[in-house]
Every structure is written in C-alpha cells, then in structure tokens.
C-alpha cells in the first residue's frame, strides 16, 4: 500500500477531498481508490465508516476491499481468458506504468510456481 504522502506526489491526491472528507487514497491489499470506489464498497459492506478513508479501510477491511475490487472489475474472468501481464496491468492501473517490473516479477513467479 502506498502511503497518502507518496500518492499525493504521484497523482496529486489531497488529504481532504473536495467533499471535505478524508482523501480516498489507496487502501487495501489491492487498489481501492477514489470516492466512487469507496462509496461502492461502503454500500456493499454496509459500513458508512468506510467513507472515513484510507486508515479505516486499510486496517478494518484490507482483504475484503481487495476482493470487492477484484470481483467488481471481473479480474477472474480476465485472467481465466489467459490475459497477458499487460492486459492485467491496464485493467488494474488504467495504463502500463511499471509494466516492465510486473513482467519481470511474473517471470520469476512462473519459475517457482508450477503451472
């Protein structure tokens, strides 16, 4: 998980959103970012405290929020179709930033995980 300070450097995430609540920075094992995703997760889990932001979500729901994002973005279906590292990176990040590193890590994983 990136700390909000680093996220602010990367994408200009303020600690307070224009809605006057704690910034919706990256929280969880997988990326749950932005007010829309926080609200969708809050509605799904029936916990309005999710809207308090990254500190609450990352400590209370690190795996649940990751699973929620994974499910909502149909990642299993994408992977089951044999998606490339680039296709997964694009789905997760909206682009290919860091693709070379991800491809190298994938190759290492293929060497140690029987397939």
N, CA, C and O atoms as a GROMACS GRO file, in nm:
protein
  460
    1UNK      N    1   0.085  -0.118   0.000
    1UNK     CA    2   0.000   0.000   0.000
    1UNK      C    3   0.089   0.123   0.000
    1UNK      O    4   0.185   0.132   0.077
    2UNK      N    5   0.058   0.218  -0.085
    2UNK     CA    6   0.131   0.344  -0.087
    2UNK      C    7   0.077   0.436   0.021
    2UNK      O    8  -0.044   0.449   0.036
    3UNK      N    9   0.165   0.500   0.097
    3UNK     CA   10   0.114   0.599   0.192
    3UNK      C   11   0.057   0.719   0.114
    3UNK      O   12   0.098   0.747   0.002
    4UNK      N   13  -0.036   0.787   0.176
    4UNK     CA   14  -0.100   0.901   0.109
    4UNK      C   15   0.000   1.006   0.066
    4UNK      O   16  -0.020   1.072  -0.036
    5UNK      N   17   0.106   1.023   0.142
    5UNK     CA   18   0.205   1.125   0.105
    5UNK      C   19   0.264   1.090  -0.030
    5UNK      O   20   0.278   1.178  -0.116
    6UNK      N   21   0.300   0.964  -0.050
    6UNK     CA   22   0.357   0.922  -0.179
    6UNK      C   23   0.252   0.931  -0.289
    6UNK      O   24   0.283   0.973  -0.401
    7UNK      N   25   0.130   0.893  -0.259
    7UNK     CA   26   0.024   0.902  -0.358
    7UNK      C   27   0.001   1.047  -0.399
    7UNK      O   28  -0.027   1.075  -0.516
    8UNK      N   29   0.012   1.138  -0.304
    8UNK     CA   30  -0.004   1.279  -0.337
    8UNK      C   31   0.103   1.322  -0.436
    8UNK      O   32   0.075   1.398  -0.528
    9UNK      N   33   0.226   1.273  -0.418
    9UNK     CA   34   0.333   1.306  -0.511
    9UNK      C   35   0.306   1.249  -0.649
    9UNK      O   36   0.337   1.312  -0.750
   10UNK      N   37   0.247   1.130  -0.654
   10UNK     CA   38   0.223   1.063  -0.781
   10UNK      C   39   0.106   1.123  -0.856
   10UNK      O   40   0.116   1.153  -0.975
   11UNK      N   41  -0.007   1.141  -0.786
   11UNK     CA   42  -0.128   1.181  -0.860
   11UNK      C   43  -0.199   1.302  -0.802
   11UNK      O   44  -0.310   1.333  -0.843
   12UNK      N   45  -0.138   1.370  -0.708
   12UNK     CA   46  -0.199   1.491  -0.656
   12UNK      C   47  -0.315   1.467  -0.561
   12UNK      O   48  -0.400   1.554  -0.545
   13UNK      N   49  -0.319   1.350  -0.498
   13UNK     CA   50  -0.426   1.318  -0.404
   13UNK      C   51  -0.411   1.406  -0.280
   13UNK      O   52  -0.309   1.403  -0.212
   14UNK      N   53  -0.514   1.485  -0.252
   14UNK     CA   54  -0.513   1.567  -0.132
   14UNK      C   55  -0.554   1.483  -0.012
   14UNK      O   56  -0.621   1.382  -0.027
   15UNK      N   57  -0.513   1.526   0.106
   15UNK     CA   58  -0.558   1.455   0.226
   15UNK      C   59  -0.707   1.478   0.249
   15UNK      O   60  -0.773   1.397   0.314
   16UNK      N   61  -0.761   1.587   0.197
   16UNK     CA   62  -0.904   1.610   0.204
   16UNK      C   63  -0.959   1.629   0.065
   16UNK      O   64  -0.904   1.705  -0.015
   17UNK      N   65  -1.065   1.561   0.036
   17UNK     CA   66  -1.125   1.571  -0.097
   17UNK      C   67  -1.208   1.698  -0.108
   17UNK      O   68  -1.226   1.771  -0.010
   18UNK      N   69  -1.257   1.723  -0.227
   18UNK     CA   70  -1.343   1.840  -0.247
   18UNK      C   71  -1.474   1.824  -0.171
   18UNK      O   72  -1.549   1.921  -0.156
   19UNK      N   73  -1.503   1.702  -0.123
   19UNK     CA   74  -1.623   1.679  -0.044
   19UNK      C   75  -1.600   1.706   0.104
   19UNK      O   76  -1.691   1.692   0.186
   20UNK      N   77  -1.477   1.745   0.139
   20UNK     CA   78  -1.446   1.778   0.277
   20UNK      C   79  -1.425   1.658   0.367
   20UNK      O   80  -1.430   1.670   0.489
   21UNK      N   81  -1.401   1.541   0.308
   21UNK     CA   82  -1.374   1.423   0.388
   21UNK      C   83  -1.234   1.372   0.357
   21UNK      O   84  -1.173   1.412   0.258
   22UNK      N   85  -1.185   1.284   0.442
   22UNK     CA   86  -1.050   1.231   0.427
   22UNK      C   87  -1.028   1.177   0.287
   22UNK      O   88  -1.115   1.111   0.230
   23UNK      N   89  -0.914   1.206   0.232
   23UNK     CA   90  -0.884   1.168   0.094
   23UNK      C   91  -0.901   1.018   0.073
   23UNK      O   92  -0.872   0.938   0.161
   24UNK      N   93  -0.946   0.983  -0.044
   24UNK     CA   94  -0.967   0.844  -0.079
   24UNK      C   95  -0.845   0.793  -0.153
   24UNK      O   96  -0.847   0.774  -0.275
   25UNK      N   97  -0.740   0.773  -0.076
   25UNK     CA   98  -0.614   0.724  -0.130
   25UNK      C   99  -0.619   0.572  -0.138
   25UNK      O  100  -0.720   0.509  -0.105
   26UNK      N  101  -0.510   0.514  -0.183
   26UNK     CA  102  -0.501   0.369  -0.196
   26UNK      C  103  -0.516   0.305  -0.060
   26UNK      O  104  -0.445   0.341   0.035
   27UNK      N  105  -0.608   0.211  -0.049
   27UNK     CA  106  -0.627   0.138   0.075
   27UNK      C  107  -0.655  -0.007   0.042
   27UNK      O  108  -0.745  -0.036  -0.037
   28UNK      N  109  -0.584  -0.096   0.100
   28UNK     CA  110  -0.605  -0.240   0.095
   28UNK      C  111  -0.491  -0.309   0.024
   28UNK      O  112  -0.396  -0.246  -0.023
   29UNK      N  113  -0.502  -0.439   0.018
   29UNK     CA  114  -0.402  -0.521  -0.049
   29UNK      C  115  -0.402  -0.490  -0.198
   29UNK      O  116  -0.296  -0.486  -0.260
   30UNK      N  117  -0.518  -0.468  -0.253
   30UNK     CA  118  -0.534  -0.427  -0.392
   30UNK      C  119  -0.581  -0.282  -0.389
   30UNK      O  120  -0.620  -0.231  -0.284
   31UNK      N  121  -0.576  -0.217  -0.502
   31UNK     CA  122  -0.611  -0.076  -0.502
   31UNK      C  123  -0.760  -0.051  -0.491
   31UNK      O  124  -0.839  -0.096  -0.574
   32UNK      N  125  -0.796   0.021  -0.389
   32UNK     CA  126  -0.930   0.077  -0.376
   32UNK      C  127  -0.907   0.227  -0.368
   32UNK      O  128  -0.867   0.279  -0.264
   33UNK      N  129  -0.932   0.296  -0.477
   33UNK     CA  130  -0.903   0.438  -0.483
   33UNK      C  131  -1.026   0.516  -0.528
   33UNK      O  132  -1.115   0.462  -0.594
   34UNK      N  133  -1.029   0.640  -0.493
   34UNK     CA  134  -1.133   0.730  -0.540
   34UNK      C  135  -1.263   0.719  -0.462
   34UNK      O  136  -1.300   0.613  -0.412
   35UNK      N  137  -1.331   0.833  -0.454
   35UNK     CA  138  -1.456   0.840  -0.378
   35UNK      C  139  -1.560   0.742  -0.429
   35UNK      O  140  -1.632   0.681  -0.349
   36UNK      N  141  -1.571   0.725  -0.560
   36UNK     CA  142  -1.669   0.633  -0.618
   36UNK      C  143  -1.649   0.491  -0.566
   36UNK      O  144  -1.744   0.426  -0.522
   37UNK      N  145  -1.525   0.443  -0.570
   37UNK     CA  146  -1.495   0.306  -0.524
   37UNK      C  147  -1.515   0.291  -0.374
   37UNK      O  148  -1.562   0.187  -0.327
   38UNK      N  149  -1.479   0.394  -0.297
   38UNK     CA  150  -1.503   0.389  -0.153
   38UNK      C  151  -1.653   0.381  -0.124
   38UNK      O  152  -1.696   0.304  -0.038
   39UNK      N  153  -1.731   0.462  -0.195
   39UNK     CA  154  -1.876   0.461  -0.173
   39UNK      C  155  -1.937   0.327  -0.212
   39UNK      O  156  -2.023   0.274  -0.142
   40UNK      N  157  -1.892   0.272  -0.324
   40UNK     CA  158  -1.944   0.142  -0.368
   40UNK      C  159  -1.910   0.034  -0.266
   40UNK      O  160  -1.994  -0.050  -0.236
   41UNK      N  161  -1.789   0.036  -0.213
   41UNK     CA  162  -1.751  -0.063  -0.112
   41UNK      C  163  -1.828  -0.041   0.017
   41UNK      O  164  -1.873  -0.137   0.080
   42UNK      N  165  -1.845   0.083   0.057
   42UNK     CA  166  -1.923   0.117   0.176
   42UNK      C  167  -2.066   0.064   0.164
   42UNK      O  168  -2.119   0.006   0.258
   43UNK      N  169  -2.126   0.085   0.048
   43UNK     CA  170  -2.262   0.036   0.025
   43UNK      C  171  -2.267  -0.117   0.029
   43UNK      O  172  -2.359  -0.175   0.086
   44UNK      N  173  -2.169  -0.182  -0.031
   44UNK     CA  174  -2.164  -0.328  -0.037
   44UNK      C  175  -2.148  -0.390   0.102
   44UNK      O  176  -2.215  -0.488   0.136
   45UNK      N  177  -2.058  -0.333   0.181
   45UNK     CA  178  -2.024  -0.391   0.312
   45UNK      C  179  -2.118  -0.338   0.421
   45UNK      O  180  -2.115  -0.386   0.534
   46UNK      N  181  -2.202  -0.240   0.386
   46UNK     CA  182  -2.297  -0.179   0.480
   46UNK      C  183  -2.225  -0.117   0.600
   46UNK      O  184  -2.265  -0.136   0.715
   47UNK      N  185  -2.119  -0.042   0.569
   47UNK     CA  186  -2.043   0.025   0.674
   47UNK      C  187  -2.011   0.167   0.629
   47UNK      O  188  -1.918   0.187   0.551
   48UNK      N  189  -2.087   0.266   0.678
   48UNK     CA  190  -2.062   0.404   0.637
   48UNK      C  191  -1.925   0.457   0.682
   48UNK      O  192  -1.877   0.556   0.629
   49UNK      N  193  -1.864   0.391   0.780
   49UNK     CA  194  -1.732   0.435   0.826
   49UNK      C  195  -1.624   0.419   0.720
   49UNK      O  196  -1.517   0.479   0.730
   50UNK      N  197  -1.651   0.338   0.617
   50UNK     CA  198  -1.556   0.325   0.506
   50UNK      C  199  -1.524   0.462   0.448
   50UNK      O  200  -1.412   0.486   0.402
   51UNK      N  201  -1.621   0.551   0.449
   51UNK     CA  202  -1.602   0.683   0.392
   51UNK      C  203  -1.508   0.770   0.475
   51UNK      O  204  -1.473   0.880   0.434
   52UNK      N  205  -1.466   0.721   0.591
   52UNK     CA  206  -1.366   0.793   0.670
   52UNK      C  207  -1.229   0.786   0.606
   52UNK      O  208  -1.141   0.865   0.641
   53UNK      N  209  -1.209   0.693   0.514
   53UNK     CA  210  -1.086   0.694   0.435
   53UNK      C  211  -0.992   0.579   0.455
   53UNK      O  212  -1.024   0.475   0.511
   54UNK      N  213  -0.873   0.603   0.406
   54UNK     CA  214  -0.770   0.501   0.391
   54UNK      C  215  -0.732   0.433   0.521
   54UNK      O  216  -0.715   0.311   0.523
   55UNK      N  217  -0.718   0.507   0.629
   55UNK     CA  218  -0.674   0.446   0.754
   55UNK      C  219  -0.775   0.343   0.804
   55UNK      O  220  -0.736   0.235   0.849
   56UNK      N  221  -0.901   0.375   0.795
   56UNK     CA  222  -1.006   0.284   0.840
   56UNK      C  223  -1.013   0.161   0.751
   56UNK      O  224  -1.017   0.048   0.801
   57UNK      N  225  -1.015   0.182   0.620
   57UNK     CA  226  -1.028   0.069   0.527
   57UNK      C  227  -0.906  -0.022   0.534
   57UNK      O  228  -0.920  -0.144   0.536
   58UNK      N  229  -0.788   0.035   0.537
   58UNK     CA  230  -0.666  -0.047   0.534
   58UNK      C  231  -0.648  -0.130   0.660
   58UNK      O  232  -0.584  -0.235   0.656
   59UNK      N  233  -0.703  -0.086   0.771
   59UNK     CA  234  -0.690  -0.164   0.895
   59UNK      C  235  -0.811  -0.253   0.921
   59UNK      O  236  -0.798  -0.357   0.986
   60UNK      N  237  -0.928  -0.215   0.872
   60UNK     CA  238  -1.050  -0.289   0.901
   60UNK      C  239  -1.085  -0.390   0.792
   60UNK      O  240  -1.133  -0.499   0.821
   61UNK      N  241  -1.062  -0.353   0.666
   61UNK     CA  242  -1.104  -0.436   0.553
   61UNK      C  243  -0.995  -0.454   0.446
   61UNK      O  244  -1.027  -0.442   0.328
   62UNK      N  245  -0.870  -0.482   0.482
   62UNK     CA  246  -0.767  -0.488   0.376
   62UNK      C  247  -0.793  -0.595   0.271
   62UNK      O  248  -0.770  -0.571   0.152
   63UNK      N  249  -0.841  -0.711   0.311
   63UNK     CA  250  -0.864  -0.819   0.215
   63UNK      C  251  -1.004  -0.811   0.155
   63UNK      O  252  -1.022  -0.838   0.036
   64UNK      N  253  -1.102  -0.774   0.235
   64UNK     CA  254  -1.239  -0.762   0.183
   64UNK      C  255  -1.248  -0.655   0.075
   64UNK      O  256  -1.315  -0.674  -0.027
   65UNK      N  257  -1.182  -0.543   0.096
   65UNK     CA  258  -1.188  -0.436  -0.003
   65UNK      C  259  -1.113  -0.478  -0.130
   65UNK      O  260  -1.153  -0.442  -0.240
   66UNK      N  261  -1.005  -0.553  -0.114
   66UNK     CA  262  -0.932  -0.602  -0.231
   66UNK      C  263  -1.019  -0.699  -0.310
   66UNK      O  264  -1.026  -0.691  -0.432
   67UNK      N  265  -1.084  -0.791  -0.239
   67UNK     CA  266  -1.172  -0.888  -0.305
   67UNK      C  267  -1.289  -0.820  -0.373
   67UNK      O  268  -1.331  -0.860  -0.482
   68UNK      N  269  -1.342  -0.716  -0.309
   68UNK     CA  270  -1.452  -0.639  -0.368
   68UNK      C  271  -1.408  -0.577  -0.500
   68UNK      O  272  -1.479  -0.587  -0.601
   69UNK      N  273  -1.291  -0.514  -0.499
   69UNK     CA  274  -1.240  -0.452  -0.621
   69UNK      C  275  -1.218  -0.559  -0.728
   69UNK      O  276  -1.257  -0.540  -0.843
   70UNK      N  277  -1.156  -0.671  -0.691
   70UNK     CA  278  -1.125  -0.779  -0.784
   70UNK      C  279  -1.254  -0.830  -0.850
   70UNK      O  280  -1.260  -0.848  -0.972
   71UNK      N  281  -1.356  -0.853  -0.768
   71UNK     CA  282  -1.484  -0.903  -0.818
   71UNK      C  283  -1.552  -0.801  -0.910
   71UNK      O  284  -1.595  -0.834  -1.020
   72UNK      N  285  -1.560  -0.677  -0.865
   72UNK     CA  286  -1.628  -0.573  -0.943
   72UNK      C  287  -1.561  -0.545  -1.077
   72UNK      O  288  -1.626  -0.499  -1.171
   73UNK      N  289  -1.433  -0.572  -1.085
   73UNK     CA  290  -1.360  -0.547  -1.209
   73UNK      C  291  -1.339  -0.674  -1.291
   73UNK      O  292  -1.261  -0.676  -1.387
   74UNK      N  293  -1.411  -0.780  -1.252
   74UNK     CA  294  -1.413  -0.906  -1.327
   74UNK      C  295  -1.273  -0.958  -1.360
   74UNK      O  296  -1.245  -1.001  -1.471
   75UNK      N  297  -1.186  -0.953  -1.259
   75UNK     CA  298  -1.048  -0.994  -1.279
   75UNK      C  299  -1.034  -1.144  -1.300
   75UNK      O  300  -0.948  -1.187  -1.378
   76UNK      N  301  -1.116  -1.226  -1.235
   76UNK     CA  302  -1.107  -1.371  -1.259
   76UNK      C  303  -1.135  -1.403  -1.404
   76UNK      O  304  -1.063  -1.481  -1.465
   77UNK      N  305  -1.240  -1.344  -1.459
   77UNK     CA  306  -1.275  -1.370  -1.599
   77UNK      C  307  -1.161  -1.328  -1.691
   77UNK      O  308  -1.128  -1.399  -1.787
   78UNK      N  309  -1.100  -1.214  -1.663
   78UNK     CA  310  -0.988  -1.167  -1.744
   78UNK      C  311  -0.872  -1.266  -1.737
   78UNK      O  312  -0.816  -1.303  -1.840
   79UNK      N  313  -0.837  -1.307  -1.618
   79UNK     CA  314  -0.724  -1.400  -1.600
   79UNK      C  315  -0.756  -1.537  -1.658
   79UNK      O  316  -0.669  -1.602  -1.715
   80UNK      N  317  -0.880  -1.582  -1.643
   80UNK     CA  318  -0.921  -1.712  -1.697
   80UNK      C  319  -0.910  -1.716  -1.849
   80UNK      O  320  -0.893  -1.824  -1.907
   81UNK      N  321  -0.919  -1.602  -1.913
   81UNK     CA  322  -0.905  -1.596  -2.059
   81UNK      C  323  -0.758  -1.594  -2.101
   81UNK      O  324  -0.727  -1.586  -2.220
   82UNK      N  325  -0.668  -1.602  -2.002
   82UNK     CA  326  -0.525  -1.605  -2.034
   82UNK      C  327  -0.467  -1.468  -2.063
   82UNK      O  328  -0.377  -1.454  -2.145
   83UNK      N  329  -0.519  -1.367  -1.996
   83UNK     CA  330  -0.473  -1.230  -2.019
   83UNK      C  331  -0.323  -1.217  -1.995
   83UNK      O  332  -0.265  -1.284  -1.910
   84UNK      N  333  -0.263  -1.131  -2.072
   84UNK     CA  334  -0.121  -1.101  -2.056
   84UNK      C  335  -0.099  -1.013  -1.934
   84UNK      O  336  -0.194  -0.958  -1.877
   85UNK      N  337   0.026  -1.002  -1.893
   85UNK     CA  338   0.061  -0.911  -1.784
   85UNK      C  339   0.021  -0.769  -1.822
   85UNK      O  340  -0.024  -0.691  -1.737
   86UNK      N  341   0.036  -0.736  -1.947
   86UNK     CA  342  -0.002  -0.601  -1.993
   86UNK      C  343  -0.152  -0.579  -1.980
   86UNK      O  344  -0.194  -0.471  -1.937
   87UNK      N  345  -0.232  -0.678  -2.015
   87UNK     CA  346  -0.378  -0.663  -2.006
   87UNK      C  347  -0.422  -0.646  -1.860
   87UNK      O  348  -0.509  -0.565  -1.830
   88UNK      N  349  -0.362  -0.724  -1.770
   88UNK     CA  350  -0.396  -0.712  -1.628
   88UNK      C  351  -0.351  -0.577  -1.574
   88UNK      O  352  -0.425  -0.511  -1.501
   89UNK      N  353  -0.230  -0.536  -1.610
   89UNK     CA  354  -0.178  -0.406  -1.566
   89UNK      C  355  -0.269  -0.293  -1.612
   89UNK      O  356  -0.297  -0.200  -1.537
   90UNK      N  357  -0.314  -0.301  -1.736
   90UNK     CA  358  -0.402  -0.198  -1.790
   90UNK      C  359  -0.535  -0.195  -1.716
   90UNK      O  360  -0.587  -0.087  -1.686
   91UNK      N  361  -0.590  -0.311  -1.684
   91UNK     CA  362  -0.717  -0.317  -1.611
   91UNK      C  363  -0.700  -0.260  -1.470
   91UNK      O  364  -0.785  -0.184  -1.422
   92UNK      N  365  -0.591  -0.295  -1.406
   92UNK     CA  366  -0.570  -0.250  -1.268
   92UNK      C  367  -0.533  -0.103  -1.262
   92UNK      O  368  -0.586  -0.029  -1.179
   93UNK      N  369  -0.443  -0.060  -1.349
   93UNK     CA  370  -0.388   0.076  -1.338
   93UNK      C  371  -0.439   0.174  -1.442
   93UNK      O  372  -0.410   0.293  -1.433
   94UNK      N  373  -0.513   0.126  -1.540
   94UNK     CA  374  -0.561   0.216  -1.644
   94UNK      C  375  -0.453   0.252  -1.745
   94UNK      O  376  -0.474   0.340  -1.828
   95UNK      N  377  -0.340   0.186  -1.739
   95UNK     CA  378  -0.228   0.211  -1.830
   95UNK      C  379  -0.119   0.109  -1.804
   95UNK      O  380  -0.142   0.009  -1.736
   96UNK      N  381  -0.003   0.134  -1.858
   96UNK     CA  382   0.104   0.036  -1.848
   96UNK      C  383   0.223   0.083  -1.765
   96UNK      O  384   0.334   0.030  -1.779
   97UNK      N  385   0.203   0.181  -1.680
   97UNK     CA  386   0.310   0.229  -1.594
   97UNK      C  387   0.363   0.113  -1.509
   97UNK      O  388   0.285   0.044  -1.443
   98UNK      N  389   0.493   0.091  -1.511
   98UNK     CA  390   0.555  -0.016  -1.432
   98UNK      C  391   0.545  -0.153  -1.496
   98UNK      O  392   0.571  -0.254  -1.430
   99UNK      N  393   0.508  -0.159  -1.623
   99UNK     CA  394   0.487  -0.288  -1.690
   99UNK      C  395   0.612  -0.375  -1.690
   99UNK      O  396   0.602  -0.495  -1.664
  100UNK      N  397   0.726  -0.319  -1.718
  100UNK     CA  398   0.849  -0.399  -1.725
  100UNK      C  399   0.877  -0.470  -1.592
  100UNK      O  400   0.915  -0.587  -1.590
  101UNK      N  401   0.857  -0.399  -1.482
  101UNK     CA  402   0.876  -0.461  -1.349
  101UNK      C  403   0.776  -0.574  -1.328
  101UNK      O  404   0.813  -0.681  -1.280
  102UNK      N  405   0.652  -0.550  -1.362
  102UNK     CA  406   0.549  -0.653  -1.344
  102UNK      C  407   0.578  -0.777  -1.429
  102UNK      O  408   0.559  -0.890  -1.383
  103UNK      N  409   0.624  -0.755  -1.550
  103UNK     CA  410   0.657  -0.869  -1.636
  103UNK      C  411   0.774  -0.948  -1.579
  103UNK      O  412   0.776  -1.071  -1.586
  104UNK      N  413   0.872  -0.879  -1.522
  104UNK     CA  414   0.986  -0.947  -1.460
  104UNK      C  415   0.941  -1.027  -1.338
  104UNK      O  416   0.983  -1.141  -1.320
  105UNK      N  417   0.855  -0.970  -1.255
  105UNK     CA  418   0.803  -1.042  -1.138
  105UNK      C  419   0.719  -1.162  -1.180
  105UNK      O  420   0.724  -1.267  -1.116
  106UNK      N  421   0.643  -1.146  -1.287
  106UNK     CA  422   0.562  -1.257  -1.338
  106UNK      C  423   0.653  -1.373  -1.382
  106UNK      O  424   0.625  -1.489  -1.352
  107UNK      N  425   0.759  -1.341  -1.452
  107UNK     CA  426   0.853  -1.445  -1.497
  107UNK      C  427   0.916  -1.517  -1.378
  107UNK      O  428   0.933  -1.639  -1.381
  108UNK      N  429   0.951  -1.443  -1.273
  108UNK     CA  430   1.006  -1.505  -1.151
  108UNK      C  431   0.902  -1.597  -1.089
  108UNK      O  432   0.934  -1.709  -1.048
  109UNK      N  433   0.777  -1.551  -1.082
  109UNK     CA  434   0.670  -1.633  -1.024
  109UNK      C  435   0.650  -1.760  -1.103
  109UNK      O  436   0.626  -1.866  -1.045
  110UNK      N  437   0.658  -1.751  -1.235
  110UNK     CA  438   0.642  -1.870  -1.320
  110UNK      C  439   0.751  -1.972  -1.295
  110UNK      O  440   0.730  -2.092  -1.314
  111UNK      N  441   0.868  -1.926  -1.253
  111UNK     CA  442   0.978  -2.018  -1.226
  111UNK      C  443   0.959  -2.095  -1.097
  111UNK      O  444   1.010  -2.207  -1.084
  112UNK      N  445   0.887  -2.039  -1.001
  112UNK     CA  446   0.872  -2.105  -0.871
  112UNK      C  447   0.735  -2.163  -0.845
  112UNK      O  448   0.719  -2.245  -0.755
  113UNK      N  449   0.636  -2.123  -0.922
  113UNK     CA  450   0.501  -2.177  -0.905
  113UNK      C  451   0.472  -2.269  -1.023
  113UNK      O  452   0.469  -2.225  -1.138
  114UNK      N  453   0.451  -2.397  -0.994
  114UNK     CA  454   0.425  -2.490  -1.105
  114UNK      C  455   0.295  -2.454  -1.177
  114UNK      O  456   0.196  -2.418  -1.114
  115UNK      N  457   0.298  -2.465  -1.308
  115UNK     CA  458   0.180  -2.425  -1.383
  115UNK      C  459   0.131  -2.530  -1.472
  115UNK      O  460   0.032  -2.510  -1.542
   0.00000   0.00000   0.00000
